[in-house]
Amino acid sequence: MSAEGVTSTMHIGKPPPQPKALNGFEHINRYWDKRLKVYAAKILPGQLYVSKAGEMVVTVLGSCVSACVRDPINGVGGMNHFMLPVQHSERAGINPELTDAARYGNWAMEFLINEVLKNGGIRKNLEVKLFGGGRVLAGMNKMDVGQKNIDFILHYLDQENIKVAVQDLGGAFPRKVLYFPDTGSVKVRKLKTTRNNVVFERENMYAKTINQQTTQGEIELF
């Protein structure tokens, strides 16, 4: 496991009281991580979590991408977990930026950024780190879904004039990502020892769901 930075959120002995989740995030699964001795929030595809209480945000990524966004000065940040839907126009060779798929990604990013700003962050301070986009669902519709997600997020941040501080994107393996919004520390582990069917099945189901939603003309993230 590689690590960037050292988190300051570890505790010794009995777990401290669990911090209250920010409004709108009460439904996210949170637990005490005994190994790292910190409260953690586990997000699944289509979810995000924002914290200002020294928590860890955890997810496992295959073809999906997670953006970790924080304001290091005001101590608030979070992470999302999303995948763009695959649409018929893209299979026909039309620029995906002109389809509803890009609108879906825009929503996922704006939702996270707006929640960080709503809870005390300032846009000019934002620090962004990117992870995921592996070639895990490459066989679906004969497209490299992970690369599609990578292309979107890099284009989005360039258009928004937001710099990327760190990125670990692409490759052939799923990743487990542990993110500490208070310090910006990230721990990433490539899941190389197994194909990790749980990740594949979860993302495959997620992809089918969002593709069905967009064909109905509506995009619902959370």
Secondary structure, DSSP 8 states (H G I E B T S, - for coil): -EEES--S----SS--------TT-TTSEEEEETTTTEEEEE--TT-EEEESSS-EEEEEESS-EEEEEEETTTTEEEEE-B-----HHHHTT--GGGSHHHHHHHHHHHHHHHHHHHTT--GGG-EEEEEE--TTSTTGGGS-HHHHHHHHHHHHHHHTT--EEEEEE-SSS-EEEEEETTTTEEEEEE--SS--HHHHHHHHHHHHHHHHHHHTT-----
